């Protein structure tokens, strides 16, 4: 079969939030795997990086991330499930997903 050929990164559509996920910006790194994230729904959550992503994806301040709020304490806690790259952030901004957020 082989690899699928991609002509440019602008053709790749980024992962969009599901029903219970929300987009946010990493505000402050708190150590270990904890990050304070300001979300689009108006809450500031203390989020942890999922174990699957912990050593594979590095998150810095002002990165745009996808947050999955916990079932309990959903206003204050959550898990980071995805980090958007720069071209994906531009795509989200162009399509109206990041209209309220300042990076």
C-alpha positions in Angstrom: 0.0 0.0 0.0 2.6 2.6 1.0 2.2 6.0 2.6 -0.5 8.4 1.5 0.9 11.4 -0.2 0.0 14.9 1.2 0.7 17.8 -1.1 0.6 20.6 1.5 -0.2 21.0 5.2 -3.0 23.4 4.3 -5.1 20.5 3.1 -5.0 18.7 6.4 -8.1 19.4 8.5 -7.3 19.6 12.3 -9.1 17.6 14.9 -12.2 19.4 16.0 -13.7 19.3 19.5 -16.3 16.7 20.3 -19.5 17.2 22.3 -17.7 17.5 25.7 -14.4 18.9 24.6 -13.4 22.6 24.5 -10.5 24.5 23.0 -8.2 26.5 25.3 -4.8 28.2 25.6 -2.0 27.1 28.0 -1.5 30.0 30.4 1.0 28.6 32.9 3.1 25.5 33.3 2.8 24.3 36.9 5.2 21.4 36.9 5.1 17.6 36.3 2.2 17.2 34.0 -0.1 20.0 35.2 -0.9 23.1 33.2 -3.4 26.0 33.8 -5.5 26.4 30.7 -7.9 29.3 29.8 -10.8 27.7 27.9 -13.2 29.2 25.3 -16.2 28.5 27.6 -14.9 31.1 30.1 -13.4 28.8 32.7 -9.8 28.5 33.7 -9.0 24.9 34.4 -6.1 23.0 36.0 -5.4 20.4 33.4 -3.1 17.4 33.2 -1.5 15.9 30.2 -2.8 12.5 29.4 -0.3 9.7 29.9 -0.5 8.8 26.2 0.8 12.3 25.3 3.2 12.9 28.2 6.5 12.2 26.5 5.5 12.5 22.9 4.1 16.1 22.8 5.7 19.1 24.5 3.3 21.9 25.5 4.5 25.5 26.0 2.8 28.6 27.3 0.4 30.1 24.7 -0.1 26.8 22.8 -3.6 26.1 21.7 -4.9 22.8 23.2 -8.0 20.6 23.2 -9.3 20.0 26.8 -11.7 17.3 27.9 -13.3 18.4 31.2 -13.7 15.8 34.0 -17.1 14.4 34.8 -16.8 15.9 38.3 -15.3 19.3 38.9 -15.8 20.0 35.3 -15.5 23.8 35.8 -12.0 23.5 37.4 -10.3 20.4 36.1 -9.7 18.6 32.8 -7.3 16.5 30.7 -5.4 17.8 27.7 -6.1 15.5 24.8 -4.5 17.3 21.8 -2.1 20.1 21.0 -2.7 22.1 17.8 0.2 23.1 15.5 0.7 26.5 14.1 -0.9 25.8 10.7 -3.9 24.1 12.5 -4.4 27.2 14.7 -4.5 29.4 11.6 -7.1 27.0 10.1 -9.2 27.2 13.2 -9.0 31.0 13.3 -9.9 31.2 9.6 -13.0 29.0 10.1 -14.3 30.8 13.2 -13.4 28.4 16.0 -11.0 30.8 17.7 -12.9 34.1 17.4 -12.9 34.9 21.1 -9.4 33.9 22.0 -6.2 36.0 21.9 -2.9 34.3 21.6 
